[in-house]
Amino acid sequence: MAREGPTRTAMLPLAKLDDLAARHSELEERLCQPDVANDTKRYMALMKERADLTEIVEEYARFRDVEKRLEEDREALDDPELRELVQDEIPELEAELGVIEKKLSLLLLPQDPADERNTILEIRGGAGGEEAALFAADLLRMYTRYAESQRWKVEIMSTSEASAGGLKEVVLLIEGARVFSRLRFEGGVHRVQRVPATESQGRIHTSTATVAVLAEADEVEVSIDPEDLRVDTYRASGAGGQHVNRTDSAVRLTHFPSGLVVQCQDERSQIKNKSKAMKILLARLLDKERAEQAKTVGAERRNMVGSGDRSEKIRTYNYPQNRVTDHRIGLTLHKLESVLSGELDELIDALRGHHQAEQLRQQGMRTS
C-alpha cells in the first residue's frame, strides 16, 4: 500500500480553480469566433479577462502536474526496485508544491480595483523648515528615478518651491502598468536624519516630509456639480523674469462640499492648469469616497499621512548610518544612497508581501 503524504491541497479552493481554468479555455475558444473578432469592444474585454486569468491558470496547471508526479512517487515507494529512485525526489516535490500553493493563494486574493490605476503622488515638506523642503526634493528625485526604472511616465502637475532648491509641495501624475499597486504603501511620513550643510557644529537634525498616494479618478466615477465648484484665476508667481506669467493663467479650484482646494500654476495655459487641477481634485475626492466606504481604509490613511510631525513616521533615512528603516515591517537596509537613487523594489516587495500575508491570515490560510 502506498505511503500517505501530507494533504496540502486542502488549503486551496480546488473547485474555484477548476472553474477559472474552464473559463480560461472558454475565452480561448470565444476569441477565435468571427462575431467576437469583429466586435472590437467585446474582443478587447474578453482579451483582458483572459489575460487576467492566464497566470493563475498556468500556475494551477503546474500545481496539478507536480501533484500528479508526487502521487506517483509515493505509490512507487511500495516497489522495492523504485523506492530508492523516488525517496530523494519526494521531499523536493513536496517543497515545490508548497511554493506553488503559496503563489496560488496570493493570486486568488481579491484585487483592489485601484491597483491598475495611474497614480497622483503628493510630496510635502513637513517639520524641519528648509531641511524638510530639501528632503521633499530628495524624495521627488527618488520616486522619479524609480518611475524611470519601471518605464512609467511622470508628469509634474503642481509645484511650490522653497529656498535653496527645496520644495514646499509637488504633485505628480505617474502613468504606467500597475503604478498604484506598486506605490500604494509609500504613503505616510518619511523622516530624515542628517547633518545639514548649514550646521557648523556637525549636529544631526531630524526633518520630515509627507507622501500621499492617490489612485487617479475620472469624471464618471466622481461627479462634481458645477454649482459646488468655484474656479478662481490669478497671475502665477515664480522666480522672476521669463518664469512669471503676465496673464491670469494660474487656477484655483474650491470644492465647497468637501472643503478641498487645489491650485495649479505650472503651465502658461489657463486651460491646461485647470485640467491638471481637476485631475488632482477628482483623485482626492475618490480617495475621500473610498475612505468613507471603508472606515478601516480611512483610519489607515489618517495614520499613514498624519500631520507631518517628527514622531509620526513610516520610514527613516539615516545618513550617518547609511540606513533606511521601514518601521511598519521592521525592515532595515544599509544602502541609503541606492534607495534614494530610486532602487525601491526591495522595500516595495517586502511591504506588498507583508500586506498579502496579512490578507492570507485574515482568510485563515497558511503563509509558510
Secondary structure by P-SEA (a helix, b strand, c coil): ccccccccccccaaaaaaaaaaaaaaaaaaaacccccccaaaaaaaaaaaaaaaaaaaaaaaaaaaaaaaaaaaaaccccccccccaaaaaaaaaaaaaaaaaaaaaaccccccccbbbbbbbbbcccaaaaaaaaaaaaaaaaaaaaaacbbbbbcbbbbbccccccbbbbbbbcccccccccccccbbbbbccccccccbbbbbbbbbbbbbccccccccccccccbbbbbbbbbccccccccccccbbbbbbccccbbbbbcccccaaaaaaaaaaaaaaaaaaaaaaaacaaaaaaaaaaccccccccccbbbbcccccccccccccccccaaaaaacccaaaaaaaaaaaaaaaaaaaccccc
